[in-house]
Amino acid sequence: MGKLVIECLDKKLKLKKLAEAVYTVLGQKSKLKAELVFVDKNGIFNLNKDTRGVESVTDVLSYPSMEGIRGQVLIPEEHLTELEGKYIFLGSIVLCEDRVKEQAEEIGHSEEDERDYLIIHGLMHLFGYDHMTEEDKREMREKEKAVLALLGRPDEQ
C-alpha cells in the first residue's frame, strides 16, 4: 500500500492527514515523497531571483522532479530515476514563513491553515498542476478544494 510522505527536517509538523488527503484526491497508489523547506523573505527572494528570474518575495515555490505527470497515477517502474528506496521523489516545496504569517492575517485565518493551504498548493505543482491558463487554474483549484474538504477545512483562499 502506498502513501505520501512530506519530509520537513527543520520543523516538527503534523502533515500526515494533509498528505493522505492529497494522495486520495489525486488517486495515487505508490509510495511518494516530497521535501518541505522553510525560509525567510530574503531566502525566498533569492531563490525566486536565481531560479525563476523574478525579483520579488513570494509565498511558495515548487521544484518538481518530474514533468508531464499531471493526472497520472505514478508507478515506480516508470520513474526509476526518481526512486529513493521504495519512494518516488516528487520534488521540493519552499515556503516563506514571513508570507505565511502575513497572508494568514490578511485573510483572517490561522497560520496553520495558511501553511497547510500553501503546502497543498505546492504539492499540486509537484504533481504537474499549474495556473498559467484559466482552465489550468480552475482544474488546480478544484483539486485544492477537494483536499481542503477532505480535511474539513473551509476554503478561504
C-alpha positions as semicolon CSV with decimal commas, in nm:
position;residue;x (nm);y (nm);z (nm)
1;M;0,000;0,000;0,000
2;G;0,125;0,343;-0,088
3;K;0,134;0,677;0,086
4;L;0,271;1,027;0,051
5;V;0,539;1,135;0,298
6;I;0,628;1,502;0,339
7;E;0,975;1,539;0,488
8;C;1,042;1,859;0,679
9;L;1,374;1,847;0,860
10;D;1,360;2,193;1,016
11;K;1,020;2,169;1,185
12;K;0,807;1,911;1,359
13;L;0,479;1,938;1,174
14;K;0,175;1,715;1,169
15;L;0,131;1,667;0,797
16;K;0,014;1,306;0,773
17;K;-0,358;1,388;0,726
18;L;-0,275;1,660;0,473
19;A;-0,054;1,419;0,277
20;E;-0,323;1,148;0,290
21;A;-0,586;1,391;0,160
22;V;-0,371;1,498;-0,137
23;Y;-0,285;1,133;-0,207
24;T;-0,653;1,036;-0,202
25;V;-0,779;1,325;-0,416
26;L;-0,513;1,254;-0,679
27;G;-0,582;0,878;-0,676
28;Q;-0,224;0,777;-0,608
29;K;-0,124;0,420;-0,520
30;S;0,259;0,411;-0,485
31;K;0,487;0,535;-0,208
32;L;0,565;0,901;-0,272
33;K;0,788;1,155;-0,102
34;A;0,820;1,534;-0,111
35;E;1,058;1,770;0,067
36;L;0,937;2,080;0,254
37;V;1,171;2,366;0,343
38;F;1,101;2,693;0,525
39;V;1,285;3,017;0,451
40;D;1,252;3,386;0,535
41;K;1,179;3,672;0,292
42;N;1,544;3,704;0,189
43;G;1,568;3,333;0,121
44;I;1,256;3,318;-0,097
45;F;1,356;3,639;-0,279
46;N;1,696;3,494;-0,366
47;L;1,551;3,159;-0,474
48;N;1,286;3,330;-0,686
49;K;1,551;3,551;-0,847
50;D;1,805;3,272;-0,903
51;T;1,568;3,001;-1,027
52;R;1,289;3,196;-1,199
53;G;1,446;3,534;-1,277
54;V;1,174;3,706;-1,072
55;E;1,293;3,967;-0,823
56;S;1,016;3,951;-0,564
57;V;0,912;3,784;-0,242
58;T;0,654;3,510;-0,293
59;D;0,478;3,272;-0,056
60;V;0,563;2,931;-0,204
61;L;0,797;2,790;-0,467
62;S;0,780;2,437;-0,602
63;Y;1,059;2,243;-0,766
64;P;0,910;1,930;-0,928
65;S;1,144;1,640;-1,000
66;M;0,928;1,523;-1,295
67;E;0,742;1,682;-1,583
68;G;0,431;1,575;-1,768
69;I;0,275;1,380;-1,480
70;R;-0,045;1,582;-1,428
71;G;-0,339;1,346;-1,385
72;Q;-0,122;1,033;-1,383
73;V;-0,110;0,764;-1,119
74;L;0,262;0,731;-1,056
75;I;0,423;0,387;-1,084
76;P;0,779;0,325;-0,959
77;E;0,882;0,130;-1,270
78;E;0,804;0,433;-1,486
79;H;1,007;0,675;-1,270
80;L;1,325;0,485;-1,187
81;T;1,543;0,797;-1,188
82;E;1,328;0,949;-0,912
83;L;1,327;0,649;-0,679
84;E;1,458;0,692;-0,326
85;G;1,437;0,342;-0,189
86;K;1,073;0,242;-0,238
87;Y;0,956;0,605;-0,268
88;I;0,913;0,815;-0,581
89;F;1,060;1,160;-0,506
90;L;0,819;1,430;-0,627
91;G;1,038;1,733;-0,559
92;S;1,072;2,019;-0,314
93;I;0,840;2,286;-0,179
94;V;0,982;2,604;-0,026
95;L;0,757;2,815;0,198
96;C;0,826;3,169;0,314
97;E;0,742;3,179;0,685
98;D;0,704;3,558;0,679
99;R;0,447;3,545;0,397
100;V;0,256;3,263;0,573
101;K;0,212;3,492;0,876
102;E;0,124;3,799;0,669
103;Q;-0,127;3,619;0,448
104;A;-0,295;3,444;0,740
105;E;-0,351;3,783;0,899
106;E;-0,473;3,939;0,571
107;I;-0,718;3,655;0,506
108;G;-0,822;3,623;0,870
109;H;-0,744;3,261;0,938
110;S;-0,476;3,076;1,132
111;E;-0,113;3,045;1,028
112;E;-0,164;2,667;1,029
113;D;-0,449;2,696;0,777
114;E;-0,242;2,923;0,554
115;R;0,064;2,700;0,579
116;D;-0,139;2,389;0,501
117;Y;-0,305;2,556;0,200
118;L;0,035;2,660;0,063
119;I;0,171;2,307;0,113
120;I;-0,131;2,169;-0,076
121;H;-0,075;2,427;-0,349
122;G;0,294;2,336;-0,368
123;L;0,213;1,966;-0,385
124;M;-0,027;2,028;-0,673
125;H;0,262;2,190;-0,860
126;L;0,482;1,887;-0,786
127;F;0,210;1,667;-0,937
128;G;0,214;1,880;-1,253
129;Y;-0,081;2,113;-1,193
130;D;-0,043;2,481;-1,271
131;H;-0,239;2,804;-1,304
132;M;-0,098;2,960;-1,620
133;T;-0,433;2,948;-1,804
134;E;-0,784;2,991;-1,666
135;E;-0,864;2,627;-1,747
136;D;-0,550;2,502;-1,569
137;K;-0,618;2,732;-1,274
138;R;-0,977;2,602;-1,245
139;E;-0,858;2,239;-1,251
140;M;-0,590;2,303;-0,989
141;R;-0,831;2,492;-0,761
142;E;-1,084;2,208;-0,785
143;K;-0,818;1,965;-0,661
144;E;-0,715;2,202;-0,381
145;K;-1,078;2,248;-0,273
146;A;-1,131;1,872;-0,270
147;V;-0,828;1,828;-0,043
148;L;-0,947;2,104;0,191
149;A;-1,292;1,943;0,203
150;L;-1,140;1,606;0,299
151;L;-0,955;1,784;0,580
152;G;-1,276;1,951;0,695
153;R;-1,125;2,293;0,632
154;P;-1,301;2,597;0,488
155;D;-1,182;2,721;0,151
156;E;-1,086;3,080;0,233
157;Q;-0,839;3,136;-0,049
